Amino acid sequence: MADEIKRKPIIIGNWKMYKTVGEALELVGALQKALPRLGDIDVGVAPPFTALGAVARQLEGSALLLAAQNCHFEAAGAFTGEIAPPMLKDVGCSHVILGHSERRQFFGDTDELVNKKARAAFAHGLVPVICVGELLAEREAGQTFLVVERQLRAAFAGIDATAARRAVLAYEPVWAIGTGRTATDAQAQEVHAFLRQLVGELYDGSTAAALRIQYGGSVKAENAAGLMAQPDVDGALVGGASLKPEAFLGILEYRRTS
Ligand code: PEP
């Protein structure tokens, strides 16, 4: 049975292209203070590359996870402007967000590229947070499952079950990102259950049961409890609402409103 394992919730703030080093340290300081009262939950932040080193130093000894927002698939080389997985590991990252819709839309990250990056991340000891999600036109054309299946199959190609179960998958319907329009609890659950079943077919039931699937798309304190109560929703990838401590803490404390 896919749901026999109790999955630890994981909520990550994706700061996108926001926060100077000083602002990043201030935000992370506020989160660190609140962390002990949050209970059994993994919390992470994904600052811009420029703030990773300073945030990593501040997080030494803390349970807060540090994620990057992207990486290259090569370990080193003449790739001006790019950052390699070993560099992220070296600076103190444990996770890296891959295939975010903004990367797919504005920077040409294809399914194949996301797969190369995911394999490189694993090879260098990073956990990829792999984003999938349909455009509004695709949802309206009834292609949601088709699109996320294609993205998931491609992203996990060549990745074995031992690695796959450690990955984090994020379902982020593109029409819900930064729009204020959230998927309903039922819409999120429907796609999450589909993705978990697909992971079961690609690997096995135990991998499907272990893999954590985050929802992302205009998550805020008001809708977090409903989404997190869904059986296949194991966390959230949060953009806008992760930039202010009170807004992000409102999400992290979702159990208080559930
Ligand atoms: C995101 O960027 O991953 C995201 C979900 O953004 P927002 O929460 O602002 O919709």
Residues whose N, C-alpha, C, O or C-beta is under 5 A from the ligand:
A	BS01	PEP	N14 A176 I177 G178 T179 G216 G217 S218 V219 L237 V238 G239 G240 A241
